[in-house]
Amino acid sequence: MPATAPPAVTRPPADRARRLARAGWLFGALLLLAVLGVGLHLGELHEVLALLAELRWPWLAAALALQAMTYVCAAGVWQRVLARLGETRPLASLVPLSLAKLFADQAMPSGGLSGNILFVHAMRRRGVAAPAAMAALVVSMIGHYLANLLLAALSGLALAQYDLLHPALTALLLAYGAFAVLLIGAVWAVASGRGLPRWLPGRRSPRVARLLDALARTAPGVLRGRVLLAVGPLQAAIVLLDAATLWVMLWALGQAVAPALVLAAFVCASLVMEMGPIPLGLGSFEATCVTVLGLAGVPLAAALPATVLLRGFTLWLPMLPGLWLTRRELRRTTAPTT
């Protein structure tokens, strides 16, 4: 009788997830280095250095102020929803959470899942009732995707007006439209008590299952046009402030670019980062932003440093405080809620 073959050893899901995350970090780092290397070579290093030498502190201070306002806007979204549900919280107490959530969303890409789990934990720790916490999360998520859909459409129109709507950019905008509509529908269905179809693969993940269970406890009546209209302008303002930071960096480097095209470059790069599996959008964001700016006529010697400076303010500068705030949120004991 032949010997029975030993059972196949399968890696646990957590191990596979860690391996995929490490692969994503490595690929992203290599892509970023490639973008920087090619950009500096084609853009002539001495030209880049000459433009950077012209930077002055007022421009950097303006960029810092614009970025600080993005965190205030994010906290303002949650504050408005909580206030409508009788869970008023000071705006200042929510601003650090917006920084921590940004770090979790970008450092652990999962369609915003990591940041949302952190958000729920932090709100409960602050004594916010679970239904109200989930309402703030649901409204901010739906408002985010609705604002991105609107700005993506405006970006497409701007690119078309300047005859710059490349087929690849059209495909990107359409893909994000489908991506955003799917996520909006899924969040709306769960928060409304309808649930998700059983065939969706992501629902089997323990983390996703916990989030779905929490979303099902959203405060009733929060998914109304009045609430979404109240937070929509703040969600759009976050994107506009980020795009304004890029515009300021380009202006500081001597490039006068139409604001609509700067917005289109930032939005397209953000969509690639949001849908992609690469942590922080390393390389993919920079490549997309520089490409669209190049289509708009911005020299590579200016487009690359402007994009890198933007990423410095939106990503790398908040990284350490975001990591510290995230660890602080996760260390604290969750407060009992109703």
PEQUITA-V728902 format. One record per residue. N is the residue number from 0. RES is the residue in one letter. PHI is phi in whole degrees, -180 to 180 (999 if undefined). PSI is psi in whole degrees, 0 to 359 (* if undefined). OMEGA is omega in whole degrees, -180 to 180 (NA if undefined). Layout:
n=N res=RES phi=PHI psi=PSI omega=OMEGA
n=N res=RES phi=PHI psi=PSI omega=OMEGA
This chain:
n=0 res=M phi=999 psi=125 omega=-178
n=1 res=P phi=-66 psi=149 omega=-180
n=2 res=A phi=-67 psi=142 omega=179
n=3 res=T phi=-74 psi=131 omega=180
n=4 res=A phi=-66 psi=138 omega=179
n=5 res=P phi=-64 psi=147 omega=-180
n=6 res=P phi=-62 psi=144 omega=179
n=7 res=A phi=-67 psi=139 omega=179
n=8 res=V phi=-95 psi=121 omega=179
n=9 res=T phi=-108 psi=143 omega=179
n=10 res=R phi=-76 psi=139 omega=178
n=11 res=P phi=-63 psi=154 omega=-179
n=12 res=P phi=-55 psi=322 omega=-179
n=13 res=A phi=-64 psi=321 omega=180
n=14 res=D phi=-67 psi=317 omega=178
n=15 res=R phi=-63 psi=321 omega=179
n=16 res=A phi=-63 psi=319 omega=179
n=17 res=R phi=-66 psi=320 omega=179
n=18 res=R phi=-65 psi=318 omega=178
n=19 res=L phi=-64 psi=321 omega=179
n=20 res=A phi=-64 psi=316 omega=179
n=21 res=R phi=-64 psi=320 omega=178
n=22 res=A phi=-64 psi=321 omega=178
n=23 res=G phi=-64 psi=317 omega=178
n=24 res=W phi=-61 psi=315 omega=-179
n=25 res=L phi=-64 psi=313 omega=-180
n=26 res=F phi=-63 psi=318 omega=180
n=27 res=G phi=-64 psi=318 omega=179
n=28 res=A phi=-64 psi=318 omega=179
n=29 res=L phi=-65 psi=320 omega=179
n=30 res=L phi=-65 psi=319 omega=179
n=31 res=L phi=-64 psi=316 omega=179
n=32 res=L phi=-63 psi=321 omega=179
n=33 res=A phi=-64 psi=316 omega=179
n=34 res=V phi=-62 psi=315 omega=180
n=35 res=L phi=-65 psi=317 omega=-179
n=36 res=G phi=-63 psi=311 omega=179
n=37 res=V phi=-65 psi=318 omega=-179
n=38 res=G phi=-63 psi=315 omega=180
n=39 res=L phi=-68 psi=327 omega=180
n=40 res=H phi=-71 psi=310 omega=-178
n=41 res=L phi=-73 psi=329 omega=-178
n=42 res=G phi=-86 psi=1 omega=-179
n=43 res=E phi=63 psi=110 omega=-175
n=44 res=L phi=-56 psi=321 omega=-177
n=45 res=H phi=-67 psi=328 omega=177
n=46 res=E phi=-68 psi=318 omega=179
n=47 res=V phi=-62 psi=314 omega=-179
n=48 res=L phi=-65 psi=324 omega=179
n=49 res=A phi=-66 psi=320 omega=178
n=50 res=L phi=-68 psi=318 omega=180
n=51 res=L phi=-64 psi=330 omega=179
n=52 res=A phi=-66 psi=340 omega=-179
n=53 res=E phi=-84 psi=351 omega=-179
n=54 res=L phi=-65 psi=142 omega=179
n=55 res=R phi=-126 psi=157 omega=-177
n=56 res=W phi=-57 psi=322 omega=179
n=57 res=P phi=-56 psi=322 omega=178
n=58 res=W phi=-66 psi=318 omega=180
n=59 res=L phi=-67 psi=322 omega=178
n=60 res=A phi=-65 psi=322 omega=178
n=61 res=A phi=-64 psi=318 omega=178
n=62 res=A phi=-64 psi=320 omega=179
n=63 res=L phi=-64 psi=320 omega=179
n=64 res=A phi=-66 psi=319 omega=178
n=65 res=L phi=-62 psi=319 omega=-180
n=66 res=Q phi=-69 psi=322 omega=177
n=67 res=A phi=-60 psi=325 omega=-180
n=68 res=M phi=-69 psi=332 omega=179
n=69 res=T phi=-64 psi=321 omega=-180
n=70 res=Y phi=-70 psi=326 omega=177
n=71 res=V phi=-67 psi=319 omega=180
n=72 res=C phi=-64 psi=317 omega=179
n=73 res=A phi=-61 psi=316 omega=178
n=74 res=A phi=-66 psi=326 omega=179
n=75 res=G phi=-64 psi=326 omega=177
n=76 res=V phi=-60 psi=309 omega=-179
n=77 res=W phi=-64 psi=320 omega=-178
n=78 res=Q phi=-62 psi=320 omega=-179
n=79 res=R phi=-65 psi=317 omega=180
n=80 res=V phi=-66 psi=314 omega=-179
n=81 res=L phi=-62 psi=320 omega=-179
n=82 res=A phi=-63 psi=322 omega=179
n=83 res=R phi=-68 psi=339 omega=-180
n=84 res=L phi=-103 psi=11 omega=178
n=85 res=G phi=78 psi=18 omega=-180
n=86 res=E phi=-115 psi=57 omega=-176
n=87 res=T phi=-64 psi=133 omega=177
n=88 res=R phi=-133 psi=146 omega=179
n=89 res=P phi=-63 psi=140 omega=-180
n=90 res=L phi=-59 psi=321 omega=-178
n=91 res=A phi=-62 psi=330 omega=-179
n=92 res=S phi=-77 psi=344 omega=-178
n=93 res=L phi=-97 psi=341 omega=-179
n=94 res=V phi=-61 psi=314 omega=177
n=95 res=P phi=-59 psi=327 omega=179
n=96 res=L phi=-66 psi=325 omega=179
n=97 res=S phi=-65 psi=325 omega=177
n=98 res=L phi=-70 psi=318 omega=179
n=99 res=A phi=-66 psi=320 omega=180
n=100 res=K phi=-66 psi=322 omega=177
n=101 res=L phi=-60 psi=316 omega=179
n=102 res=F phi=-62 psi=315 omega=-179
n=103 res=A phi=-64 psi=320 omega=179
n=104 res=D phi=-64 psi=319 omega=-174
n=105 res=Q phi=-86 psi=322 omega=-177
n=106 res=A phi=-78 psi=336 omega=180
n=107 res=M phi=-127 psi=74 omega=-173
n=108 res=P phi=-63 psi=124 omega=179
n=109 res=S phi=-159 psi=40 omega=-178
n=110 res=G phi=67 psi=26 omega=-179
n=111 res=G phi=88 psi=1 omega=-175
n=112 res=L phi=-64 psi=316 omega=-177
n=113 res=S phi=-61 psi=314 omega=179
n=114 res=G phi=-65 psi=327 omega=180
n=115 res=N phi=-70 psi=321 omega=177
n=116 res=I phi=-63 psi=316 omega=177
n=117 res=L phi=-61 psi=318 omega=-179
n=118 res=F phi=-61 psi=313 omega=-180
n=119 res=V phi=-61 psi=315 omega=179
n=120 res=H phi=-60 psi=315 omega=-177
n=121 res=A phi=-67 psi=321 omega=179
n=122 res=M phi=-66 psi=318 omega=178
n=123 res=R phi=-65 psi=324 omega=178
n=124 res=R phi=-64 psi=330 omega=179
n=125 res=R phi=-81 psi=4 omega=177
n=126 res=G phi=85 psi=11 omega=179
n=127 res=V phi=-78 psi=133 omega=179
n=128 res=A phi=-59 psi=144 omega=-176
n=129 res=A phi=-54 psi=313 omega=179
n=130 res=P phi=-61 psi=323 omega=179
n=131 res=A phi=-70 psi=320 omega=178
n=132 res=A phi=-61 psi=316 omega=-180
n=133 res=M phi=-69 psi=327 omega=177
n=134 res=A phi=-64 psi=317 omega=178
n=135 res=A phi=-62 psi=319 omega=179
n=136 res=L phi=-66 psi=313 omega=-178
n=137 res=V phi=-62 psi=313 omega=-178
n=138 res=V phi=-65 psi=320 omega=180
n=139 res=S phi=-67 psi=322 omega=178
n=140 res=M phi=-65 psi=310 omega=-179
n=141 res=I phi=-65 psi=318 omega=178
n=142 res=G phi=-62 psi=322 omega=179
n=143 res=H phi=-61 psi=311 omega=-177
n=144 res=Y phi=-71 psi=325 omega=177
n=145 res=L phi=-66 psi=318 omega=178
n=146 res=A phi=-64 psi=318 omega=179
n=147 res=N phi=-65 psi=322 omega=177
n=148 res=L phi=-61 psi=314 omega=-180
n=149 res=L phi=-63 psi=313 omega=-178
n=150 res=L phi=-70 psi=328 omega=175
n=151 res=A phi=-65 psi=319 omega=178
n=152 res=A phi=-64 psi=317 omega=178
n=153 res=L phi=-64 psi=323 omega=178
n=154 res=S phi=-65 psi=318 omega=177
n=155 res=G phi=-61 psi=318 omega=178
n=156 res=L phi=-65 psi=320 omega=179
n=157 res=A phi=-65 psi=316 omega=178
n=158 res=L phi=-64 psi=320 omega=179
n=159 res=A phi=-66 psi=321 omega=-180
n=160 res=Q phi=-62 psi=324 omega=179
n=161 res=Y phi=-93 psi=10 omega=179
n=162 res=D phi=59 psi=42 omega=-179
n=163 res=L phi=-120 psi=11 omega=-176
n=164 res=L phi=-81 psi=84 omega=179
n=165 res=H phi=-66 psi=148 omega=179
n=166 res=P phi=-54 psi=324 omega=179
n=167 res=A phi=-65 psi=322 omega=178
n=168 res=L phi=-71 psi=324 omega=176
n=169 res=T phi=-61 psi=316 omega=179
n=170 res=A phi=-63 psi=321 omega=179
n=171 res=L phi=-63 psi=312 omega=-178
n=172 res=L phi=-64 psi=320 omega=179
n=173 res=L phi=-68 psi=320 omega=179
n=174 res=A phi=-63 psi=318 omega=179
n=175 res=Y phi=-67 psi=325 omega=177
n=176 res=G phi=-58 psi=314 omega=178
n=177 res=A phi=-66 psi=319 omega=180
n=178 res=F phi=-61 psi=313 omega=-177
n=179 res=A phi=-69 psi=318 omega=180
n=180 res=V phi=-63 psi=320 omega=178
n=181 res=L phi=-62 psi=314 omega=-179
n=182 res=L phi=-68 psi=319 omega=178
n=183 res=I phi=-61 psi=314 omega=179
n=184 res=G phi=-62 psi=320 omega=-179
n=185 res=A phi=-66 psi=313 omega=-180
n=186 res=V phi=-64 psi=317 omega=180
n=187 res=W phi=-62 psi=316 omega=-178
n=188 res=A phi=-63 psi=314 omega=-179
n=189 res=V phi=-68 psi=315 omega=-178
n=190 res=A phi=-67 psi=335 omega=179
n=191 res=S phi=-88 psi=359 omega=178
n=192 res=G phi=90 psi=6 omega=-179
n=193 res=R phi=-84 psi=333 omega=179
n=194 res=G phi=80 psi=170 omega=-180
n=195 res=L phi=-101 psi=154 omega=175
n=196 res=P phi=-59 psi=145 omega=-177
n=197 res=R phi=-68 psi=339 omega=-176
n=198 res=W phi=-79 psi=350 omega=180
n=199 res=L phi=-66 psi=125 omega=-175
n=200 res=P phi=-67 psi=326 omega=-175
n=201 res=G phi=-66 psi=339 omega=-175
n=202 res=R phi=-69 psi=344 omega=180
n=203 res=R phi=-81 psi=346 omega=178
n=204 res=S phi=-69 psi=133 omega=179
n=205 res=P phi=-57 psi=321 omega=-179
n=206 res=R phi=-67 psi=317 omega=179
n=207 res=V phi=-65 psi=319 omega=-180
n=208 res=A phi=-61 psi=319 omega=179
n=209 res=R phi=-65 psi=319 omega=180
n=210 res=L phi=-67 psi=320 omega=179
n=211 res=L phi=-63 psi=320 omega=179
n=212 res=D phi=-65 psi=322 omega=179
n=213 res=A phi=-70 psi=320 omega=180
n=214 res=L phi=-62 psi=328 omega=-180
n=215 res=A phi=-66 psi=345 omega=-180
n=216 res=R phi=-100 psi=20 omega=178
n=217 res=T phi=-61 psi=143 omega=179
n=218 res=A phi=-57 psi=130 omega=-178
n=219 res=P phi=-64 psi=147 omega=176
n=220 res=G phi=83 psi=1 omega=-177
n=221 res=V phi=-78 psi=336 omega=-178
n=222 res=L phi=-84 psi=67 omega=180
n=223 res=R phi=-122 psi=153 omega=-178
n=224 res=G phi=-59 psi=326 omega=-178
n=225 res=R phi=-63 psi=319 omega=-179
n=226 res=V phi=-70 psi=315 omega=-179
n=227 res=L phi=-64 psi=322 omega=178
n=228 res=L phi=-66 psi=331 omega=-180
n=229 res=A phi=-72 psi=327 omega=-176
n=230 res=V phi=-102 psi=344 omega=-178
n=231 res=G phi=-55 psi=311 omega=180
n=232 res=P phi=-60 psi=326 omega=179
n=233 res=L phi=-69 psi=320 omega=178
n=234 res=Q phi=-65 psi=318 omega=178
n=235 res=A phi=-67 psi=326 omega=-179
n=236 res=A phi=-63 psi=327 omega=179
n=237 res=I phi=-61 psi=314 omega=180
n=238 res=V phi=-67 psi=318 omega=-179
n=239 res=L phi=-65 psi=323 omega=178
n=240 res=L phi=-67 psi=321 omega=177
n=241 res=D phi=-64 psi=316 omega=178
n=242 res=A phi=-64 psi=323 omega=178
n=243 res=A phi=-64 psi=326 omega=176
n=244 res=T phi=-62 psi=317 omega=177
n=245 res=L phi=-64 psi=319 omega=179
n=246 res=W phi=-62 psi=319 omega=178
n=247 res=V phi=-63 psi=319 omega=180
n=248 res=M phi=-65 psi=320 omega=178
n=249 res=L phi=-66 psi=317 omega=179
n=250 res=W phi=-63 psi=321 omega=179
n=251 res=A phi=-65 psi=334 omega=178
n=252 res=L phi=-93 psi=12 omega=175
n=253 res=G phi=84 psi=20 omega=-178
n=254 res=Q phi=-112 psi=115 omega=176
n=255 res=A phi=-94 psi=103 omega=-176
n=256 res=V phi=-117 psi=142 omega=178
n=257 res=A phi=-57 psi=129 omega=-179
n=258 res=P phi=-54 psi=325 omega=-179
n=259 res=A phi=-64 psi=324 omega=180
n=260 res=L phi=-75 psi=326 omega=175
n=261 res=V phi=-64 psi=317 omega=177
n=262 res=L phi=-61 psi=317 omega=-180
n=263 res=A phi=-62 psi=318 omega=179
n=264 res=A phi=-63 psi=315 omega=-180
n=265 res=F phi=-67 psi=316 omega=-178
n=266 res=V phi=-63 psi=314 omega=180
n=267 res=C phi=-60 psi=317 omega=179
n=268 res=A phi=-65 psi=321 omega=180
n=269 res=S phi=-67 psi=323 omega=179
n=270 res=L phi=-66 psi=319 omega=176
n=271 res=V phi=-61 psi=316 omega=-180
n=272 res=M phi=-65 psi=319 omega=-175
n=273 res=E phi=-70 psi=323 omega=-178
n=274 res=M phi=-87 psi=340 omega=-174
n=275 res=G phi=-82 psi=161 omega=-179
n=276 res=P phi=-89 psi=356 omega=-175
n=277 res=I phi=-78 psi=126 omega=179
n=278 res=P phi=-57 psi=133 omega=178
n=279 res=L phi=66 psi=4 omega=-176
n=280 res=G phi=64 psi=30 omega=-176
n=281 res=L phi=-56 psi=125 omega=177
n=282 res=G phi=82 psi=313 omega=-178
n=283 res=S phi=-68 psi=319 omega=178
n=284 res=F phi=-63 psi=311 omega=-177
n=285 res=E phi=-61 psi=316 omega=-178
n=286 res=A phi=-63 psi=317 omega=-179
n=287 res=T phi=-67 psi=314 omega=-178
n=288 res=C phi=-63 psi=314 omega=180
n=289 res=V phi=-64 psi=322 omega=180
n=290 res=T phi=-63 psi=313 omega=-179
n=291 res=V phi=-67 psi=321 omega=177
n=292 res=L phi=-63 psi=323 omega=177
n=293 res=G phi=-64 psi=319 omega=176
n=294 res=L phi=-61 psi=329 omega=180
n=295 res=A phi=-81 psi=1 omega=176
n=296 res=G phi=95 psi=8 omega=179
n=297 res=V phi=-80 psi=128 omega=178
n=298 res=P phi=-60 psi=146 omega=-179
n=299 res=L phi=-59 psi=325 omega=-179
n=300 res=A phi=-64 psi=340 omega=177
n=301 res=A phi=-104 psi=324 omega=-177
n=302 res=A phi=-65 psi=318 omega=-178
n=303 res=L phi=-67 psi=307 omega=179
n=304 res=P phi=-63 psi=326 omega=178
n=305 res=A phi=-63 psi=318 omega=179
n=306 res=T phi=-68 psi=318 omega=179
n=307 res=V phi=-65 psi=320 omega=178
n=308 res=L phi=-65 psi=319 omega=176
n=309 res=L phi=-57 psi=313 omega=-180
n=310 res=R phi=-65 psi=329 omega=177
n=311 res=G phi=-62 psi=320 omega=-179
n=312 res=F phi=-80 psi=324 omega=-176
n=313 res=T phi=-88 psi=337 omega=-173
n=314 res=L phi=-123 psi=299 omega=-171
n=315 res=W phi=-74 psi=320 omega=179
n=316 res=L phi=-62 psi=318 omega=178
n=317 res=P phi=-79 psi=358 omega=-172
n=318 res=M phi=-63 psi=308 omega=-177
n=319 res=L phi=-66 psi=310 omega=176
n=320 res=P phi=-63 psi=326 omega=178
n=321 res=G phi=-65 psi=318 omega=177
n=322 res=L phi=-63 psi=316 omega=-179
n=323 res=W phi=-64 psi=316 omega=180
n=324 res=L phi=-67 psi=323 omega=178
n=325 res=T phi=-64 psi=314 omega=179
n=326 res=R phi=-63 psi=323 omega=179
n=327 res=R phi=-66 psi=319 omega=179
n=328 res=E phi=-64 psi=320 omega=-176
n=329 res=L phi=-76 psi=336 omega=-179
n=330 res=R phi=-78 psi=332 omega=-174
n=331 res=R phi=-76 psi=152 omega=-180
n=332 res=T phi=-77 psi=137 omega=179
n=333 res=T phi=-70 psi=133 omega=-180
n=334 res=A phi=-79 psi=147 omega=178
n=335 res=P phi=-66 psi=142 omega=-179
n=336 res=T phi=-128 psi=166 omega=179
n=337 res=T phi=-94 psi=* omega=NA
